[in-house]
Amino acid sequence: MPTNPNFLERLLLFRLNRGPAPLLDLFGAASFEALTLALDMELLDALDGEGLALEEIAARFDADDIGIRILLDFLAAQGYVVESAGRYRNTAMTTKWLTTGSETNLAPWLSFWNELVLPFWERHLERAVLDGKPPMTIYEWFDEEPTRWETAQDGFRAAAAVVVDDITERVGVPDGASTLLDVGGGHGLYAIELCRAHPDLTATVFDNPDALEAARREITAAGVEDRVTTAAGDYWTDDLGSGYDIALVFNVVHAHDDAENRRLLSRVKEALRPGGRIAILDQLEGSARMPVGKSFLGFEGLTYLSTLGAKTHPYEEVAEWLRSAGYENVTRSTIRLGGPRSTLVQATRAR
């Protein structure tokens, strides 16, 4: 967690400009490196509950006493652990968001960034800024080594787990709906949870073959093999099927430009029955008002530029694509639970 200055520090650093506030970015970078090391070591799982004494930690991890203490003290300064009576234990924040026993464990999402996205940034960010796109997309890079897809889908799944309950409640499943198509669905968590919430619903998760391995694991773990299946293919060229009652297009449109998204939404419309519903989830330009939300959207914008040569789109643009493709009753709602916002846009295929 980045250093959180107190009132006096904020006054000196930000209001009076009496100190070098950019140093906080340096501390934040160091904090991320220390945190991902602790996650790789499985140190935070060991510190859950009552915690451990320094000597126990050093022995368990075969670590130098001084080295492990310095790491732990820095993690304490960043708010991840606390020390009391010689024992180190996790803070409540760490237990909720960064331990394997938590349903909202974001550790795989951070590992995805540490192992894949930031190394890709290091290689291609400058060229993406100067040229408007990287020399290759991060998805093309994943294809060179399929295990990268596994790391990515584990990260995507961890991020989805934080908001899936809220999204499941908000997606407007039509009365009597029995079939769902999850376009570019990857890990499949959204489709699985919607099927759990709607007992008469079955789902097909459509994505490229390497991405779907995570979905198959998730489906098996959830015990819904009889209701959720996978279909491997390219959503630009392969048959998506037809007659679906609802289609999900989650975290997809940011990867494509105006013309591509018009084409994609038209293809999805043809897979829906008349009166069927589409639900689009993404980060939309201009949707944030608070500082953290604005930082998140700016961060996502830079990420999409550097990894895909893409950008976020405003709601008005998404709504116009839908209406032009033959959808009606376009609505939007904001997903705030669990972090900075995403927007859920829904519409109905015209009859």
C-alpha positions as CSV (number, residue, x, y, z in Angstrom):
1,M,0.0,0.0,0.0
2,P,1.5,3.4,-0.9
3,T,2.7,5.6,2.0
4,N,-0.3,7.5,3.4
5,P,1.0,10.9,4.6
6,N,-0.6,12.3,7.7
7,F,-2.2,15.8,7.8
8,L,1.1,17.6,8.5
9,E,3.0,15.7,5.8
10,R,0.2,16.4,3.2
11,L,0.4,20.0,4.1
12,L,4.1,20.2,3.7
13,L,4.3,18.0,0.6
14,F,1.2,19.0,-1.3
15,R,-0.1,22.4,-0.1
16,L,3.1,24.2,0.7
17,N,5.4,22.3,-1.6
18,R,8.1,22.3,1.1
19,G,9.3,18.7,0.4
20,P,9.8,16.5,-2.7
21,A,6.4,14.7,-3.0
22,P,7.6,12.7,-6.0
23,L,9.6,10.6,-3.5
24,L,6.3,9.0,-2.6
25,D,6.3,7.4,-6.0
26,L,9.7,5.9,-5.3
27,F,8.4,4.5,-2.0
28,G,5.4,3.1,-3.8
29,A,7.6,1.3,-6.3
30,A,9.7,-0.2,-3.5
31,S,6.5,-1.2,-1.6
32,F,5.3,-3.1,-4.7
33,E,8.6,-4.9,-5.0
34,A,8.6,-5.8,-1.3
35,L,5.0,-7.0,-1.4
36,T,5.4,-9.2,-4.5
37,L,8.5,-10.8,-2.9
38,A,6.5,-11.5,0.3
39,L,3.7,-13.0,-1.9
40,D,6.2,-15.2,-3.8
41,M,7.7,-16.4,-0.5
42,E,4.2,-17.1,0.8
43,L,5.2,-15.0,3.8
44,L,1.9,-13.3,4.3
45,D,0.0,-16.6,4.5
46,A,2.4,-17.6,7.3
47,L,1.7,-14.4,9.2
48,D,-2.1,-14.8,9.2
49,G,-3.8,-15.3,12.5
50,E,-1.6,-15.0,15.5
51,G,1.5,-14.3,13.5
52,L,5.0,-15.5,14.2
53,A,8.1,-14.3,16.2
54,L,11.0,-13.1,14.1
55,E,13.1,-16.2,15.0
56,E,10.3,-18.5,13.8
57,I,10.0,-16.6,10.6
58,A,13.7,-16.7,9.9
59,A,13.8,-20.4,10.6
60,R,10.7,-21.3,8.5
61,F,12.0,-19.4,5.5
62,D,15.7,-20.2,6.0
63,A,16.3,-16.5,6.0
64,D,18.9,-14.2,7.6
65,D,17.5,-12.7,10.8
66,I,18.5,-9.1,9.8
67,G,17.4,-9.4,6.2
68,I,13.9,-10.8,7.1
69,R,13.5,-8.2,9.8
70,I,14.3,-5.3,7.4
71,L,11.7,-6.6,4.9
72,L,9.1,-7.0,7.6
73,D,9.7,-3.6,9.1
74,F,9.3,-2.0,5.6
75,L,6.0,-4.0,5.1
76,A,4.9,-2.7,8.5
77,A,5.6,0.9,7.5
78,Q,3.5,0.3,4.4
79,G,0.6,-1.1,6.4
80,Y,0.8,-4.8,5.4
81,V,1.9,-6.2,8.7
82,V,2.2,-5.1,12.4
83,E,4.7,-6.0,15.0
84,S,3.7,-6.5,18.7
85,A,5.7,-8.0,21.5
86,G,8.2,-9.4,19.0
87,R,5.6,-11.1,16.8
88,Y,4.7,-10.1,13.2
89,R,1.2,-10.6,11.9
90,N,-1.0,-9.4,9.0
91,T,-3.2,-6.4,9.2
92,A,-6.9,-6.9,8.5
93,M,-6.3,-5.4,5.0
94,T,-3.7,-8.0,4.2
95,T,-5.8,-10.9,5.5
96,K,-8.8,-9.8,3.4
97,W,-7.0,-8.9,0.1
98,L,-3.7,-10.8,0.0
99,T,-4.0,-14.3,1.6
100,T,-5.0,-17.5,-0.1
101,G,-7.8,-18.3,2.4
102,S,-9.7,-15.2,1.4
103,E,-12.3,-15.2,-1.4
104,T,-11.1,-11.7,-2.3
105,N,-7.4,-12.6,-2.6
106,L,-5.8,-10.2,-5.1
107,A,-2.4,-11.7,-4.9
108,P,-2.7,-13.4,-8.4
109,W,-3.6,-10.1,-9.9
110,L,-0.5,-8.4,-8.4
111,S,1.6,-11.4,-9.6
112,F,0.2,-11.0,-13.1
113,W,1.4,-7.4,-13.0
114,N,4.8,-8.2,-11.5
115,E,5.5,-11.2,-13.8
116,L,3.9,-10.0,-17.1
117,V,2.6,-6.5,-17.5
118,L,5.4,-4.5,-15.9
119,P,8.1,-6.4,-17.8
120,F,6.1,-5.7,-21.0
121,W,5.9,-2.0,-20.1
122,E,9.6,-1.9,-19.5
123,R,10.2,-3.1,-23.1
124,H,7.5,-1.2,-25.0
125,L,6.1,1.7,-23.1
126,E,8.3,4.4,-24.7
127,R,7.5,3.1,-28.2
128,A,3.8,2.9,-27.4
129,V,3.8,6.5,-26.3
130,L,5.8,7.7,-29.3
131,D,4.1,5.6,-32.0
132,G,0.7,5.2,-30.5
133,K,1.0,1.4,-30.1
134,P,3.6,-1.2,-29.0
135,P,5.4,-3.3,-31.6
136,M,3.3,-6.3,-30.6
137,T,0.3,-6.7,-28.3
138,I,0.7,-8.3,-24.9
139,Y,-1.8,-11.0,-26.1
140,E,0.5,-11.9,-29.0
141,W,3.4,-12.1,-26.5
142,F,1.3,-14.4,-24.3
143,D,0.8,-16.7,-27.3
144,E,4.6,-17.2,-27.6
145,E,4.5,-18.9,-24.2
146,P,1.0,-20.3,-23.3
147,T,1.9,-20.5,-19.5
148,R,1.7,-16.7,-19.6
149,W,-2.0,-17.1,-20.4
150,E,-2.4,-19.1,-17.2
151,T,-0.8,-16.4,-15.1
152,A,-2.9,-13.8,-16.8
153,Q,-6.2,-15.6,-16.4
154,D,-5.4,-16.3,-12.7
155,G,-4.9,-12.5,-12.3
156,F,-8.1,-11.7,-14.3
157,R,-10.0,-14.1,-12.2
158,A,-8.7,-12.6,-8.9
159,A,-9.8,-9.2,-10.0
160,A,-13.2,-10.5,-11.1
161,A,-13.8,-12.2,-7.7
162,V,-13.9,-8.8,-6.0
163,V,-16.9,-7.5,-8.0
164,V,-18.6,-10.7,-9.3
165,D,-21.4,-10.7,-6.6
166,D,-22.3,-7.1,-7.4
167,I,-22.3,-7.6,-11.1
168,T,-24.3,-10.8,-10.8
169,E,-27.0,-8.9,-9.1
170,R,-27.0,-6.1,-11.7
171,V,-27.0,-8.1,-14.9
172,G,-30.6,-8.1,-16.2
173,V,-31.2,-11.8,-17.1
174,P,-34.5,-11.9,-19.1
175,D,-37.4,-13.8,-17.6
176,G,-37.4,-17.4,-18.7
177,A,-33.8,-17.1,-20.0
178,S,-32.0,-20.4,-20.4
179,T,-28.8,-19.7,-22.4
180,L,-25.9,-17.3,-21.9
181,L,-22.9,-16.6,-24.1
182,D,-19.8,-15.2,-22.5
183,V,-17.7,-13.6,-25.3
184,G,-14.0,-13.5,-24.5
185,G,-15.0,-14.9,-21.1
186,G,-11.5,-16.3,-20.1
187,H,-11.7,-17.7,-16.6
188,G,-15.5,-18.0,-16.8
189,L,-16.3,-16.8,-13.3
190,Y,-19.0,-14.3,-14.3
191,A,-20.9,-17.0,-16.4
192,I,-20.5,-19.5,-13.5
193,E,-21.9,-17.2,-10.9
194,L,-24.8,-16.1,-13.1
195,C,-25.7,-19.7,-13.6
196,R,-25.6,-20.3,-9.8
197,A,-27.9,-17.3,-9.4
198,H,-30.3,-18.5,-12.1
199,P,-30.9,-22.2,-11.8
200,D,-32.5,-22.6,-15.3
201,L,-29.5,-20.9,-17.0
202,T,-26.8,-22.6,-18.9
203,A,-23.7,-20.9,-20.3
204,T,-21.0,-21.1,-23.0
205,V,-17.7,-19.4,-22.4
206,F,-16.1,-18.5,-25.7
207,D,-12.4,-17.5,-26.0
208,N,-9.2,-18.6,-27.6
209,P,-7.9,-22.1,-26.6
210,D,-5.1,-21.0,-24.3
211,A,-7.3,-18.6,-22.3
212,L,-10.0,-21.2,-21.8
213,E,-7.8,-23.5,-19.7
214,A,-8.5,-21.3,-16.7
215,A,-12.3,-21.6,-17.4
216,R,-12.1,-25.4,-17.4
217,R,-10.4,-25.4,-14.0
218,E,-13.0,-22.9,-12.7
219,I,-15.9,-24.9,-14.0
220,T,-14.6,-28.2,-12.5
221,A,-13.9,-26.5,-9.2
222,A,-17.4,-25.1,-9.1
223,G,-19.0,-28.4,-10.0
224,V,-21.1,-27.0,-12.9
225,E,-19.8,-29.1,-15.8
226,D,-23.4,-29.9,-16.7
227,R,-24.4,-26.3,-17.1
228,V,-21.3,-24.4,-18.2
229,T,-19.2,-25.4,-21.2
230,T,-16.4,-23.8,-23.2
231,A,-16.0,-23.1,-26.9
232,A,-12.6,-22.3,-28.4
233,G,-12.4,-19.9,-31.3
234,D,-11.9,-16.4,-32.7
235,Y,-14.8,-14.1,-32.1
236,W,-14.0,-12.2,-35.3
237,T,-14.3,-15.2,-37.6
238,D,-15.8,-18.2,-35.9
239,D,-19.4,-19.0,-35.3
240,L,-20.7,-17.7,-32.0
241,G,-23.9,-19.7,-32.2
242,S,-27.4,-18.4,-32.2
243,G,-30.6,-18.0,-30.1
244,Y,-28.9,-17.0,-26.9
245,D,-31.0,-15.1,-24.3
246,I,-28.1,-13.1,-22.9
247,A,-24.5,-12.3,-23.9
248,L,-21.7,-11.0,-21.8
249,V,-18.9,-8.8,-23.4
250,F,-16.8,-8.1,-20.3
251,N,-13.5,-6.3,-20.5
252,V,-13.3,-6.6,-24.2
253,V,-14.3,-3.3,-25.9
254,H,-11.3,-1.4,-24.6
255,A,-9.0,-3.7,-26.7
256,H,-10.7,-2.5,-30.0
257,D,-11.3,0.6,-31.9
258,D,-14.6,2.1,-33.1
259,A,-14.9,0.1,-36.3
260,E,-13.9,-3.2,-34.6
261,N,-16.4,-2.7,-31.7
262,R,-19.2,-1.9,-34.1
263,R,-18.4,-5.2,-35.9
264,L,-18.1,-7.2,-32.7
265,L,-21.4,-5.9,-31.3
266,S,-23.2,-6.7,-34.6
267,R,-21.8,-10.3,-34.4
268,V,-23.0,-10.7,-30.9
269,K,-26.4,-9.4,-31.8
270,E,-26.7,-12.1,-34.5
271,A,-26.0,-14.7,-31.7
272,L,-28.9,-13.3,-29.6
273,R,-32.6,-14.1,-30.1
274,P,-34.8,-11.1,-30.7
275,G,-35.4,-9.5,-27.3
276,G,-32.2,-11.0,-25.9
277,R,-29.9,-8.9,-23.7
278,I,-26.3,-7.8,-24.0
279,A,-24.2,-6.7,-21.0
280,I,-20.9,-4.9,-21.5
281,L,-18.5,-4.3,-18.6
282,D,-15.5,-2.1,-19.0
283,Q,-13.7,1.0,-17.7
284,L,-15.1,4.0,-19.6
285,E,-13.5,7.3,-20.3
286,G,-14.7,10.2,-18.1
287,S,-16.5,8.0,-15.6
288,A,-14.4,8.9,-12.6
289,R,-14.8,11.9,-10.3
290,M,-12.7,11.1,-7.2
291,P,-8.8,11.2,-7.1
292,V,-8.4,7.4,-6.8
293,G,-10.9,6.7,-9.5
294,K,-9.2,9.2,-11.8
295,S,-5.8,7.7,-11.1
296,F,-7.3,4.2,-11.8
297,L,-8.7,5.3,-15.2
298,G,-5.5,7.1,-16.1
299,F,-3.5,4.0,-15.1
300,E,-5.8,1.7,-17.2
301,G,-5.5,4.1,-20.2
302,L,-1.7,3.9,-20.1
303,T,-1.9,0.2,-19.7
304,Y,-4.1,-0.3,-22.7
305,L,-1.9,2.0,-24.8
306,S,1.3,0.2,-23.8
307,T,0.0,-3.3,-24.0
308,L,-2.6,-3.2,-26.8
309,G,-2.2,0.1,-28.6
310,A,-5.8,0.7,-27.4
311,K,-7.8,3.1,-25.2
312,T,-10.8,3.5,-23.0
313,H,-14.0,4.7,-24.6
314,P,-16.7,7.1,-23.3
315,Y,-20.2,5.8,-22.5
316,E,-21.8,7.9,-25.2
317,E,-19.6,6.1,-27.8
318,V,-20.6,2.6,-26.5
319,A,-24.3,3.5,-26.5
320,E,-24.1,4.7,-30.1
321,W,-22.4,1.5,-31.2
322,L,-25.2,-0.5,-29.6
323,R,-28.0,1.6,-31.2
324,S,-26.4,1.5,-34.6
325,A,-26.0,-2.3,-34.3
326,G,-29.7,-2.8,-33.6
327,Y,-30.0,-2.7,-29.9
328,E,-32.5,-0.6,-27.8
329,N,-33.2,0.3,-24.2
330,V,-29.5,1.1,-23.5
331,T,-28.8,1.7,-19.8
332,R,-25.7,2.0,-17.6
333,S,-24.8,1.4,-14.0
334,T,-21.6,2.0,-12.0
335,I,-19.7,-0.8,-10.3
336,R,-17.9,0.7,-7.3
337,L,-17.8,-2.2,-4.9
338,G,-14.2,-3.4,-4.2
339,G,-12.3,-0.6,-5.9
340,P,-12.3,2.1,-8.5
341,R,-15.2,2.0,-10.9
342,S,-16.2,0.0,-13.9
343,T,-19.4,0.6,-15.9
344,L,-22.0,-2.0,-16.8
345,V,-23.8,-1.1,-20.0
346,Q,-26.9,-3.2,-20.9
347,A,-29.2,-3.2,-23.9
348,T,-31.8,-5.4,-25.7
349,R,-31.7,-6.7,-29.2
350,A,-34.5,-5.1,-31.1
351,R,-37.2,-7.6,-32.1
